[in-house]
Amino acid sequence: MNDTVTPAGTARQHGAMEYTTPPVDLDGVRLERLERLRVELRKHDYAGLLMFNQINTRYATDATNMQVWCAHYETRCVFVCTDGPVVLFDYANLPHLAEDLPTIDEYRAIPSFYFFAAAERADERVAKFADQIADLVQTYGAGNNRIAVDHLSFKGIDALRARQLSIHEGEEVCERARAIKSPEELELMKASIAACEAGMYAMRDAMTPGITENALWAELHRTNIALGGEWIETRLLSSGPRTNPWFRECSMRPIAAGDMVSFDTDLIGPYGYCADISRSWIAGDGKPTDEQRRLYAAAYEQIQTNIGVLKPGMTFAEVAEKAWPIPDEFLSNRYSSLIHGVGLADEYPSIKHWVDWAEKGLQGTVEEGMTLCVESFIGSEGGKEGVKLEEQVLITANGAVPLSAYPYELEWL
């Protein structure tokens, strides 16, 4: 992995063509991702992988169709044979939506069996679906009836088991495949980050006292969509006293001069990759108070220290133990994770704080090629405001390299 990584950066200067013209060969990325899934399937001796999670189906095929809507219903899925075809079961018979994708060998319309679509006919329809999956396994599984499934209701699972299929955990297969990024994936991720940063600049320009939190957040949505992005996973923006404790979503509250404004982008941008960056600003032309500066300095120190800690080969426990020690004053309001993975969305791994390790810590190792988000929230229990910072980084042979170039408020330090 090359240690010289150019961040997305200079988002104000990116033209529309830079977001609409792919920076790499998309078919190459698609086929490489599909093969990573098959490598994981072979490790576990699975005959195939059934995916209803729309992030996983995107990773496997790059076919999209109303992804957010389809995330609510079992109406669209992909079956990957370990040694055989990839079959997309779509919401309806719309094969033009998957034209020219080298990852899809066969297109079928799913006999939807969720209640909204099927009601009292659900058993009839789920039987038709399970018959098709069983037939694929029998045809291409060479006698192996073990398949992995990511998300599926008990009705679907029962129908598959009734056809003598052995069901196993599919989310692990997908998350482990997604954890390491190819150089081409990184270029697509940087395109998403650049669109996100353009949206952040638009927010900063619009952040005049009196604007509501919702109206400010809309600038990020607007810019993302205009530049070819797809959606935003959360509404995590708050101002003034709503910034502490964290996780309040944006509201109709007018932002006042001098308010701290904190946000977390959680943005799915061009090519489906996530840009997960957090910053905190002060509304208006005034200077931050001493207390605002103190909170910001602590959050910045936490982010920079923990980026510096990350090295390939470290266990998650070693990272947690060596991370910035959170002062007691801020401990109860700490962010829920220390560091987490990011790709097409937030993903494996999730590294917990050392103070939580005995109860929540997970085994694993930081690997070259992972893309991670380093988190910080600093706010005193009962305090007036809080600061949210987050940086998206790439793990290289020599450590973590930031992928974003959006500036911090260094003059506050």
N, C-alpha and C positions, 0 to 999 in steps of 0.2 A: 504494500500500500504506500503510495507516494505521500511523504510528509508535507509536501508543498501543496497546500489546498487553498485555492482562491475562494473566499466567501462570496455569497450571492452579491452583496454590496451594491452601492451606487444605484439603488432602486429608482431614484428619481430620474435617472438618465436612461433607463431601459425603454425602448420603443415597443409598440404593440407587436411588431414582427418578431421580436425576440421571444415573445411568449407563445406565438402561434406556430412558429417554425421549430420543430423538435431539435434539440441540440445533439441528439444521438439517434442511432438507428433503433426505432421503437420495436421492430420485429425481433431484433437481437435481444433486447431487454426482456421481451415477452417470453421468448423461448428459454432464456437463461433462468428466469424465475420458475417456469414450469418444471424445468429439470431439477432445480433445487428441491421442489416438492417431491419429485419422484425419488431423489436420493434419500430423503427422510422416510418415504414409504418403504423403500427397500431395507433400510436400517431396522425397521420394525416388523418386516415380513408381512406387510399389508398388501392385499390384492388391489386395493383402490381407496380413494378418498372422496367422500361426499361432503360438499360444502354448501351451507345455506348462509353463512356469514358473508355479507356483500363485500367486505374488505378482502376476504380470502378468495372469493370468486374473481374479484378484480385482479388480485395478485396472480392467480393461475392463468387467466385468459385475457385480461384487459378489456373484456366486453362489459359495457355498462348499459343499464336500462333502469331509469328511475330508482337509483340506488337507495336513497333515503326512504322512499316509499316502500320499496321491497324489503327494507330492513325490518319493517313492522310485521310482515306476513311471510309465511313459508310458501312463497309463490315463485321463487327463482333460485336455481341451484346449479352446481356443476359437479359432475362425477368424473374424476381422473382415474383411469385404469393405470395401474403401475406399469403394465406391459400391454398397452392397448390404446384405444381412442380416448379422447376427451369429449364428453358429451355435455352440452349446455342445455338445461331444461329451463326455458324462458317463460316469463309471465304469460305470453301469448305467442301466436305463430307470427313472429316478426323477424324472419331470418336476415333481412337487410341490416339489422342492427349489429350483426356479427360478420358481415362480409369482409373478406380479405384478412381475417385474423388467423395467423398460422397456428395458433394455440387451440383452435376448435376444429374437431374432426366431424362432429355431427351436431345438428341443431334440432331440438324437439320442443314442443309446447308442453309444459307440465300439467298433469291433471291435478289442479290445486285442491288441497284437502283441508285447508284452514277454515275455521267456522264461517267467517264472513263470506267466503266464496262457495262453500260446500254445504254448510248447515247439516241437515239430516242425511245428505248424500256423502258425507266425509268418509265413512268406512268404504263405500264403493270406490271412491276416487283414490284413497290412500292404497288400496289393494292394487289398483292399476299402476300406481307409481312404484310400489315395492316390487311388483312383478318385473318392471323394466330394470330396476337396479339389480335384482337377483339374476336376471338374464345376462346382464353385462358381466357380472362376477363369474357366472358359470362359463360364459363364452371365452373370457380373457384371463381368468384367474388361475388356470392350470391346476384346478382342484383346491386352491386356497380360498376359503370363505371368510377370511379376516379382513374387515374394512374399517377405516377410520371415518368418524363423523364429527363435524365440529358442533353445530347447533341444530337440534331437531326435537320436536315435541314428542311426548310419550306415544302418541298415536302412530307417528311415523316409525319410531324405534320399535314398537311392538310389531308392526307390520313387517319390518325387515327381519326381526328375529323369528317371526313365524315362518319365514322362508329359509331358515337355518343359516342365516348370516350371523357371524360373530362380530359384535360392535365394539369398537375401541375409541379411545380419546383422539379426536382429530385436531383439536385446537393446538395441542402441543406440536403436532406435525407442522402445521401452518406457521406458528409463531417461531419455531426454531429455524424453519426455512427462511422466513422473512428477516431474521435478526442480522444477517450479514449482507451488506450492500455491495454490489458491483460498482466499478468506476462509472459505468453508464447510468446506473440508478442514482448515483450521487449528482450527476449533472441534472437529472430530472428533479431531484430534491432541491437543488440550488435554484432552479427556475421557479419552483413553488415559493421558496424563501424570498426571492427577489420580488415576486408579486405581493407577498405578505408585507415586505418592507415598504413597497410603494403604497400599500394601504395604510401602514403606520404613519408614513409621512402625510398622507391625506388626513388622517385623524388629527395629527399634530397641528396641521394648518387650520382645521375646523374647530379646534378646542378653544373657543372663546367663552368667557363666562356667560352663563345663561343657557347654553346648549344642554339638552338633556343627555343623560347617559345613553339612552337608546339611539338618539340622533348621531351621537359621536360614534357608537358602535357600527351604525349603518354605513359609515364611510369605509370601514374595513370590508364589509360585505360588498358594497358597490364596486370598490376597486378590484377585489378578487374576482368577481364575476366578469367585469369588463376585460380583465386580462386573461380570461380563459380558465379561471379557477372554478371550483365545484360547490363547496359548501363550507360552513364553519360549525364545528362540533358542539360548541358551548356558547354561552353569552356572558363570559366571565370578564366583566368590566364594572367597576364601582368607583365611587368618588367620596371624598371627605370621610365622615364617620361610618359610611357603609364599607370602607376598605378593610375594617378590622372588627371581627375576625374575617378570614378569607372565605371565598366561595359564594358570596352573594352575586347574583347575575344582574345585568344592567336593567335599569328601571326608567321611569319618567322623571326621576329627580333632576332638576336643573343643577348643573355644576357651577359652583361659586368660585370667585377669584380666590386664589390661595389654597384651594382644595388639592389634596393628593388625588391623583387619578391613576388607578392601577388596573392592569388588564393582562389577559393570557389569550394569545391569538387562536390556538387550536384550529388552524385553518387548513382545509384541504384545497390545495391550489391546482395549478396546471399539471396535467398528467397524473393526478390523483395522489400526489405526495403531500405529506403533512408538514406544515411550518408551525412549530410550537415554540413561540417566543413570548417572553413577558417583559414588560417595562413599566415604570412608574414615573409620572410627570407631575408638575405643578401647573394648575390652570391660571391663566392670566400672565401679566408681565412682572409680577412681584418676585421677590427672592424667597426661597424656602426658609422656613423657620429653623431654629437650631435643632428642634426635635425632629423635624422632617429630615434634616441633614444627617442626624444621628442614626435614624432608622435606615436611611438609604445606604449609609456607609457600612452598616452591619450586613445588609443584604448583599451589597457588592463584594464585601470581603468573603462572605460565604460562597458566592458563585465562583469567584476567582480562585479561592483556595481549593475548592472541590474539582474544578477543571484541572488544576495543577496536580491533584492527587492521581487522576486516572491514568493508568498504564495497562497495556495488554498483558495478560497473564495474571493479573491480580484477581483474587477471589472477591466475590461481592462482600464478604465479611471483612476482608482487608480494606476495601474501599470505605466501608461504613466506619470502621475503627479509626482510620486515618483522616476522616473528613473533619471539616471545621466544627469545633465543639460549640454547640448552640448555647449561649448564655441562659441561665435559669429564667431570666426575665421573659425570654421569648419562647421558652421550651413548650409551654402548653399550647401555643398557637402555631407550632411548627407545621410546615407543609407535610402532607400525608406520605410522600416518598422523598428520598434523597435524590435519586436519579432514576430515570426510566428510559426505555428504548422508544424509538420513533421511526416510522417508515411511511406506509400508507395511512397510518393512524398511530396513536399511542400503542406500544406493543412491548413484548418481552425484550429485556428483563425489567423487573421492578426491584430496585435496591432500596432497602429500608434504612432508617436512621439507626445508629448504634444503640441508642437508648431503647429502641423497639426490637432489637435484634432477637433477644431470647424468645419473644412471642411471635414475631412476624418475619424474621430473617429467612432468606432463601439461598440455596446452594447455587453456585454458578461461577463463571469466570468471564471477565472482560476480555473481548476478543477484537483483534484488528479487523476493521471493516464494519464494526457496529456503529450506529448513529444513536446518540444518547442525548437526553435533555437533562441538564443540571438545574435543579429547582431551588428557589428560596422564597420563603415568606417570612417577613420580620414585622411583628406587631406585639406589643405588650398586652397581657391579659387585662382587659378593661381600658386599654389605651384608646386614644382618639382615632388614630389612623394606622395603616399598615402599608408596607412596600412589598410588591411582588416583582421578582426578577427571575428570568429563566433564559438559559442559553442552549442552543442546539449545537452539538459537537460531533466530530468524526474521530474515532479511535484509530490512530496510526501506529506505526512501529515504535515511535518515540513518545506517544502520549496523545492527549486530546487537542484537537484543532477546531476552533469555532467555525461554524458554517455561515453565521450571520455577521453582517458588518454594521447593523444598526447601532448607533452610538449610545453609550451610557451618559449619565449626567455627571461627568467627571469633575466639573467645577463645583459640585456640591461637596466633594470629599475633603 
